[in-house]
């Protein structure tokens, strides 16, 4: 590449083309996801109807088996006691037994066909669920890429004074991308991936039980549906955590309010949110930084604090956005000797500091054993 082309205008052109291509790909993959979702629902409904048909045909087969036994016994009786029964009686008994055998053969053939169709549907459903999960995962990955491209990278061109600065920023972005990917991979591995592994096991159980006890198989399939629903819900939650739509649509205040409500529902920790100042939209970098910092803080409240109550305060004042998070948990000792170990263990201080430093903000923690913890973040947002 000609070095003269390595300028802000050229980089912006490349960036815009890249964003356009990724957005187009994201829409196409999302279309695949929606189609797979609809197909899964259709297969589930068809499978449920088929289960009813299988149950009904088995009941008919069982009844015909009983009728066949009775007809055979009757035929044997009239044939043996021919003096008591006429030839017409014997013929009628024979015809009855023959008709029942024909019906039984037809119903058994229907049962075989329905079982084969059911097995095909279950295979198709597993395959479609796999496509659904893969497409949703791809949508997530492209969303992460777009987040970086539309956020940090859009401002890169104005900050690239020389090649060394470009390399430094690129290294930071790559590091942030890898950390985000690791987090998403960890969330998926610990959540949906484990659940989907259970889906495979549950499906195998259903296959084994189906041949023996249809009622029990029905219960196992209901469990399987619940596991799949839980997995989809968990994936949607991961997608929301990557980039909550309310942050883009309604702003920081609404996104934090919703997140606090969901945090309270999920953890049982009473979480009170208060807002002070005039409602306004901030620079996207400031909004996403505050939101991510809050996520990190509340995650550690959940993991380490043993708190019953948590108070989140957001304030717009004098050109700065201030975030204060206080909990009534067990707290911890902050001093020079353990600040690089215990504090980081409790609140991921380095991760938070790195985020805030990128937007020229400040960060402070106050905590003592048995007295809870308070985190304060302040970021300038300008005019």
C-alpha positions in Angstrom: 0.0 0.0 0.0 1.2 3.5 -0.9 2.1 5.4 2.4 0.6 8.6 0.9 -2.8 6.9 1.0 -2.6 6.1 4.7 -4.5 9.2 5.8 -7.7 10.1 7.6 -9.8 10.3 4.4 -8.5 7.0 3.1 -9.0 5.3 6.5 -12.5 6.7 6.8 -13.4 5.4 3.4 -12.1 1.9 4.3 -13.9 2.1 7.6 -17.2 3.1 6.1 -17.0 0.3 3.4 -16.2 -2.2 6.2 -19.2 -1.0 8.3 -21.5 -1.2 5.3 -20.4 -4.7 4.5 -20.7 -5.9 8.0 -24.1 -4.3 8.5 -25.3 -6.0 5.3 -24.0 -9.3 6.4 -25.6 -8.9 9.8 -29.0 -8.3 8.3 -28.6 -11.4 6.1 -27.6 -13.5 9.0 -30.4 -12.1 11.1 -32.8 -13.1 8.3 -31.4 -16.6 8.5 -31.9 -16.5 12.3 -35.5 -15.4 12.0 -36.3 -18.1 9.4 -34.6 -20.8 11.6 -36.6 -19.6 14.6 -39.9 -19.8 12.6 -38.9 -23.2 11.3 -38.1 -24.5 14.8 -41.5 -23.3 16.0 -43.2 -25.0 13.1 -41.3 -28.3 13.7 -42.1 -28.2 17.4 -45.8 -27.7 16.6 -45.8 -30.5 14.0 -43.9 -32.8 16.4 -46.5 -32.1 19.1 -49.3 -33.0 16.7 -47.5 -36.1 15.6 -47.1 -37.2 19.1 -50.9 -37.1 19.5 -51.3 -39.1 16.3 -48.8 -41.7 17.5 -50.6 -42.0 20.8 -53.9 -42.5 19.1 -52.7 -45.1 16.7 -51.0 -47.1 19.5 -54.3 -47.0 21.4 -56.1 -48.4 18.3 -53.5 -51.1 17.8 -53.9 -52.1 21.5 -57.7 -52.3 21.1 -57.4 -54.3 17.8 -55.0 -56.7 19.5 -57.6 -57.4 22.2 -60.3 -57.8 19.5 -58.1 -60.1 17.5 -57.6 -62.4 20.5 -61.3 -62.5 21.2 -62.1 -63.2 17.5 -59.6 -66.0 17.4 -61.0 -67.5 20.6 -64.5 -67.3 19.1 -63.3 -68.9 15.9 -61.7 -71.7 17.8 -64.8 -72.2 19.8 -67.2 -72.5 16.9 -64.8 -74.6 14.9 -64.3 -77.0 17.7 -68.0 -77.3 18.6 -69.3 -77.7 15.0 -72.4 -79.6 16.2 -73.6 -76.6 18.2 -72.7 -74.0 15.5 -73.8 -73.9 11.9 -71.5 -73.4 8.9 -72.7 -69.8 8.7 -71.6 -69.2 12.3 -68.1 -70.6 11.5 -67.9 -68.5 8.4 -69.0 -65.3 10.2 -66.4 -65.9 12.9 -63.7 -66.5 10.3 -64.6 -63.3 8.4 -64.7 -61.3 11.7 -61.2 -62.5 12.6 -59.9 -61.9 9.1 -61.2 -58.3 9.1 -59.7 -57.5 12.5 -56.3 -58.9 11.3 -56.5 -56.7 8.2 -57.3 -53.6 10.3 -54.6 -54.5 12.8 -52.0 -54.8 10.0 -53.0 -51.4 8.6 -52.8 -49.7 11.9 -49.4 -51.3 12.7 -48.1 -50.0 9.3 -49.4 -46.5 10.2 -47.6 -46.7 13.5 -44.4 -47.6 11.8 -44.8 -44.7 9.4 -45.6 -42.2 12.1 -42.6 -43.3 14.2 -40.3 -42.8 11.2 -41.8 -39.4 10.5 -41.4 -38.5 14.2 -37.7 -39.5 14.1 -37.2 -37.4 10.9 -38.9 -34.4 12.6 -36.7 -34.7 15.6 -33.6 -34.9 13.5 -34.7 -31.9 11.5 -35.5 -30.0 14.7 -32.1 -30.7 16.2 -30.5 -29.5 12.9 -32.6 -26.4 12.8 -31.8 -25.6 16.4 -28.1 -25.9 15.6 -28.6 -23.4 12.7 -30.5 -21.1 15.0 -27.8 -21.1 17.6 -25.0 -20.6 15.1 -26.8 -17.7 13.3 -27.5 -16.0 16.6 -23.9 -16.4 17.7 -22.8 -14.9 14.4 -25.2 -11.9 14.8 -23.6 -11.4 18.2 -20.1 -11.4 16.9 -20.9 -9.0 14.1 -22.6 -6.8 16.6 -19.4 -6.7 18.7 -17.4 -5.8 15.6 -19.8 -3.1 14.6 -19.7 -1.7 18.1 -16.0 -1.2 17.9 -16.1 0.1 14.4 -18.8 2.6 15.1 -17.3 3.6 18.4 -13.6 3.8 18.9 -12.4 3.3 15.4 -14.5 6.1 14.0 -12.4 8.6 16.0 -9.2 6.9 15.1 -8.5 8.9 12.0 -8.6 12.3 13.8 -6.1 11.0 16.4 -3.6 9.4 14.1 -0.8 12.0 14.2 1.9 9.5 13.3 2.5 5.8 12.7 3.5 5.1 16.3 0.3 6.5 17.7 -1.7 4.5 15.1 0.1 1.3 16.2 -0.5 2.1 19.9 -4.2 2.6 19.4 -4.5 -0.5 17.2 -2.9 -2.5 20.0 -5.4 -1.2 22.6 -8.3 -1.9 20.3 -7.1 -5.5 19.6 -6.6 -6.0 23.3 -10.1 -4.7 24.0 -11.6 -6.9 21.2 -9.8 -10.0 22.6 -11.0 -9.3 26.1 -14.6 -8.8 24.9 -14.4 -12.0 22.8 -13.1 -13.9 25.8 -15.9 -12.6 28.0 -18.6 -13.5 25.4 -17.0 -16.9 24.9 -16.9 -17.4 28.6 -20.6 -16.4 29.0 -21.6 -18.7 26.2 -19.5 -21.6 27.4 -20.8 -21.3 31.0 -24.4 -20.7 29.9 -25.9 -21.6 26.6 -23.2 -24.1 25.6 -23.7 -26.1 28.7 -27.5 -25.9 28.3 -27.2 -27.1 24.7 -25.1 -30.0 25.8 -28.0 -30.9 28.1 -30.3 -30.6 25.2 -28.4 -33.3 23.3 -28.5 -35.6 26.4 -32.2 -34.9 26.9 -32.9 -35.7 23.2 -31.2 -39.0 23.5 -33.2 -39.8 26.6 -36.4 -39.0 24.7 -35.4 -41.3 21.9 -34.9 -44.2 24.3 -38.0 -43.5 26.3 -40.2 -43.0 23.2 -40.2 -46.7 22.3 -41.2 -47.7 25.8 -43.5 -45.1 27.4 -45.0 -42.4 25.4 -46.4 -40.5 28.4 -42.9 -40.4 29.9 -41.5 -39.4 26.6 -43.9 -36.5 26.4 -42.7 -35.3 29.8 -39.1 -35.6 28.7 -39.9 -33.6 25.5 -41.6 -30.9 27.7 -38.4 -30.7 29.7 -36.4 -30.5 26.5 -38.5 -27.5 25.3 -38.0 -25.7 28.6 -34.2 -26.2 28.3 -34.2 -24.8 24.7 -36.3 -21.8 25.8 -33.9 -21.1 28.7 -31.0 -21.3 26.3 -32.6 -18.8 23.9 -33.4 -16.5 26.8 -29.8 -16.7 28.0 -28.5 -15.9 24.5 -30.8 -12.9 24.3 -29.5 -11.7 27.6 -25.9 -12.0 26.3 -26.8 -10.0 23.2 -28.4 -7.3 25.4 -25.3 -7.1 27.6 -23.2 -6.6 24.4 -25.1 -3.5 23.4 -28.4 -2.7 25.0 -30.9 -1.2 22.5 -32.2 1.1 25.2 -28.8 2.8 25.4 -29.0 3.8 21.7 -32.7 4.5 21.6 -33.4 6.2 25.0 -30.1 7.2 26.4 -28.0 6.4 29.5 -30.6 7.1 32.1 -33.1 4.6 30.7 -30.5 1.9 30.0 -29.2 2.1 33.6 -32.7 2.1 35.1 -33.6 -1.0 33.1 -30.4 -2.7 34.0 -30.8 -2.1 37.7 -34.4 -3.6 37.5 -33.1 -6.7 35.8 -30.2 -7.0 38.2 -32.6 -6.9 41.2 -34.8 -9.5 39.6 -31.9 -11.8 38.8 -30.0 -11.5 42.1 -32.6 -10.6 44.7 -30.4 -7.7 45.8 -32.7 -4.7 46.3 -31.3 -2.1 43.8 -32.5 1.5 44.0 -31.7 3.9 41.1 -31.8 7.6 41.4 -31.1 10.3 38.7 -30.2 13.9 39.3 -29.8 16.7 36.7 -31.2 17.5 33.3 -31.9 14.5 31.0 -29.7 14.7 27.9 -27.8 12.6 25.4 -24.1 12.3 25.9 -21.2 11.3 23.6 -21.6 7.6 22.7 -18.2 6.8 24.1 -19.1 8.4 27.5 -22.5 6.6 27.6 -21.1 3.1 26.8 -18.2 3.6 29.3 -20.5 4.5 32.2 -22.8 1.6 31.3 -19.9 -0.9 31.1 -18.4 0.3 34.3 -21.8 -0.1 36.1 -22.1 -3.6 34.7 -18.6 -4.5 36.0 -19.4 -3.0 39.5 -22.8 -4.7 39.8 -21.3 -8.0 38.6 -18.8 -7.9 41.5 -21.5 -6.8 43.9 -23.3 -10.0 43.0 -20.2 -12.2 43.2 -18.4 -10.9 46.2 -20.3 -8.4 48.4 -23.1 -10.6 50.0 -25.1 -7.4 50.0 -28.8 -7.1 50.5 -29.2 -3.5 49.2 -27.5 -1.6 46.5 -27.9 2.1 45.6 -27.0 3.5 42.2 -26.9 7.3 41.6 -26.4 8.9 38.2 -25.9 12.7 38.1 -25.3 15.2 35.3 -23.7 18.3 36.8 -21.2 21.0 35.7 -20.2 19.3 32.5 -19.6 15.9 34.1 -21.5 12.7 34.5 -21.1 11.1 37.9 -21.9 7.6 38.9 -22.0 6.4 42.5 -22.7 2.8 43.5 -23.0 1.9 47.2 -23.8 -1.5 48.7 -24.3 -2.7 52.3 -22.1 -5.9 51.8 -19.2 -7.3 53.7 -16.7 -4.8 52.2 -12.9 -5.3 52.1 -9.7 -3.6 53.3 -8.1 -1.2 50.8 -4.4 -0.5 51.4 -1.1 -0.3 49.5 -0.2 -4.0 50.3 -3.3 -5.6 48.8 -4.6 -3.0 46.4 -3.1 -4.9 43.4 -4.5 -8.2 44.6 -7.6 -8.1 46.8 -9.1 -4.9 45.4 -8.7 -6.2 41.8 -10.2 -9.5 42.9 -13.3 -7.8 44.3 -13.9 -5.0 41.7 -11.8 -5.6 38.6 -10.2 -2.2 39.3 -7.7 -2.3 36.4 -10.5 -3.0 33.9 -12.6 -0.1 35.2 -9.6 2.3 35.4 -8.6 1.5 31.8 -12.1 2.2 30.5 -12.4 5.5 32.4 -8.9 6.6 31.4 -9.8 6.4 27.8 -12.5 9.2 28.3 -10.4 11.3 30.8 -12.5 10.3 33.8 -11.7 9.7 37.5 -12.4 6.7 39.7 -12.4 6.1 43.5 -13.3 3.2 45.8 -14.2 3.5 49.5 -14.6 0.3 51.5 -13.9 -1.3 54.9 -14.6 -4.8 56.2 -18.2 -5.0 57.5 -19.1 -1.5 56.2 -19.9 -2.1 52.6 -18.4 -0.5 49.5 -18.8 2.7 47.6 -17.5 3.3 44.0 -17.5 6.7 42.5 -16.8 7.5 38.8 -16.8 11.0 37.2 -16.4 11.6 33.5 -16.4 15.0 31.6 -18.9 15.1 28.8 -18.3 18.7 27.5 -20.9 20.9 25.9 
